[in-house]
Amino acid sequence: MKPDILRRVVLGGLLSMAAAASCGAGGSFYQANVAAFEPRPGTPSAALMLVGLHVFRGLQWKTWSPGAGWSNWLTSPYPAGRDPSGWLYGDSPHFPIVSWPDGGNWRSNAYFGSRSATLPLGAPWWTSSGTNLSADYHPGVTDGHGSHWEPSSGVLRRTNLSYLHFFGETDYDPFCAGIGLRERWWNADLSQWSFVYHGCPRDFGHVKMGPQAATVTHQGSGTIYQPGVPVHTYVAVTARWLDDSTGVWVRHASSGGTPQPWQWYWLGRPAGTTMMDTKPIAISHDRGDGVWRTHLFVTALNADDNRWHLYEKYVDTGNDSNDWLRFTPNWGDHGRPAGLDAYVGIEQRFRLNVALTWGVGSALRIRMYGATTYDNDERDAGGQLVEYLWDGVDWRWGPPASSPTRIPDGMPNAVHVVGAAVFDGNRRISVITLNWDWELWERQLDIASGRWDWISH
């Protein structure tokens, strides 16, 4: 199966291929993600839940727990009378999940989009460590600011209550050259879900974002609510100007202290680059002493060596939590992964999709995962798995990893990174991938030994 087939599927034709497609538990998945959850609030994440949208069966999920390993798949069929292709929307093989402590219980909320405003949005949520499902569906976008909302990134914002925020692109936005930013959030004060229209920066449009576009800071290192300490929410996107030039924008708001309303901030693009990826990564971590740092990473084509590089900007919470120039006047260049296979192409294009952070100070660890692009375009066409990490002392690239399977012509099967989680008391990492054959594969790391294993799902 070629890369362009996987993401530009004519879904009616896809369903007509049912007899030929794999209907086993491991095949025919269109989108997926993985989430870690704690046995109780305040303890290291111990267990995992893997969730996938199966092309023919519906919503499926399974859980991992210490000593028991992975459970069997559980299934919630699509609503009766609905064409399952209606929920298989978007070019990304990822949909967002947010796991969070809801009182004394543990809860995970997911969102997946629909192809039409007449179809509801999938809004499933699980309690009791992933065993109890409420397969909710919410109304789509109907306010005239576009339709076909595709959720991409979700975050939990904690103050005195817990608020959920899911961000994504809305197609056919008449004010944003066709694609605008929209948010679906859980208002804990009113106990209701609502849409927020963010649109696009003035004179810019065609807003694009990735799975790790949104991030939040917390109130210092503790878990006790502090009314005077702000909590910051950042959403990193790219937008295209009238002359077709593309740059990075940040959408920011804060609550607690002196609240700041949503505003756009321009970060431009890395100097000396001729092309930039459209899906930046945003991550926040605790630096200690009540200071949080937020990083933005994006890949771009370096003009000097005609190769794709990773670039970064960051900002710390403080007097001005949007003074990006104070810390990084220019985009820092982190170089590129080494040892890539010959299939990636001359420009060696890659993208980082997801990130994990844990620990504080010298114990801080950051790991980011993505893939090269075998057909050298900007879609999630997949390639080799790549890793970039902070080991407590330095930034460095991990060795790339090829799929454990191959396609009939002998080429390695591509991997698309759809999610990652650190779990088992911060002793293991799970990276979930989807290949060209619609199969879910997990690459699992034992952090202490450094051993990676491929696991088929």
FENZI-V400814 format. One record per backbone hydrogen bond with DSSP energy under -0.5 kcal/mol. NH is the residue of the N-H (numbers start at 1). CO is the residue of the C=O. If there is no record, write none. Layout:
nh;co
NH;CO
NH;CO
//
This chain:
nh;co
5;2
6;2
7;3
8;4
11;9
13;10
14;10
15;11
16;12
17;14
18;15
20;17
21;17
27;24
28;437
29;438
30;53
31;53
32;93
33;51
35;49
37;47
43;40
46;37
47;37
48;64
49;35
50;62
51;33
52;60
53;31
54;52
54;58
55;28
58;54
59;76
60;52
61;74
62;50
64;48
65;69
68;65
69;65
71;63
74;61
76;59
82;79
84;82
86;83
87;84
88;85
89;87
95;32
98;109
100;107
102;100
102;105
103;101
105;102
107;100
108;126
109;98
110;124
111;96
112;122
114;149
115;86
119;116
121;138
122;112
123;136
125;134
126;108
127;132
129;106
131;127
131;128
132;127
133;131
134;125
135;133
136;123
136;134
138;121
140;117
147;171
150;169
151;149
152;167
153;167
155;165
157;163
158;156
159;157
159;161
163;157
163;161
164;186
165;155
166;184
167;153
168;182
169;150
170;180
171;147
171;148
172;178
173;170
173;178
174;172
176;173
178;173
179;176
180;170
181;199
182;168
183;196
184;166
185;194
186;164
187;185
187;192
188;186
190;187
191;187
192;187
194;185
196;183
198;181
198;196
199;181
204;201
205;240
206;176
207;179
208;238
213;210
215;234
217;232
220;218
222;219
229;226
230;228
231;255
233;253
234;215
235;251
236;213
237;235
237;249
238;208
239;247
240;205
241;245
242;203
244;241
247;239
248;268
249;237
250;265
251;235
252;250
252;263
253;233
254;260
255;231
257;227
259;257
260;254
263;252
265;250
267;248
268;248
273;270
274;301
275;301
277;299
281;297
282;212
283;295
285;293
287;291
288;291
291;288
293;285
294;315
295;283
296;313
297;281
298;311
300;309
301;275
302;300
302;307
303;272
306;302
307;302
308;347
309;300
310;335
311;298
312;332
313;296
315;294
317;292
323;320
324;322
326;323
327;323
328;324
332;312
334;310
334;332
344;341
345;342
348;345
349;344
351;371
353;369
354;369
356;367
358;365
361;286
363;360
364;361
365;358
366;390
367;356
368;388
369;354
370;386
371;351
372;384
373;349
374;372
374;382
376;373
381;379
383;415
385;401
386;370
388;368
389;396
390;366
391;389
391;394
396;389
398;387
400;338
401;385
403;413
407;411
410;407
413;405
415;383
416;434
418;416
418;432
419;432
421;430
423;428
425;45
426;45
427;423
428;423
429;445
430;421
431;443
432;419
432;430
433;441
434;416
435;439
438;435
440;26
441;433
441;439
442;455
443;431
444;442
444;453
445;429
446;451
447;427
447;445
450;446
451;446
453;444
455;442
457;440
//
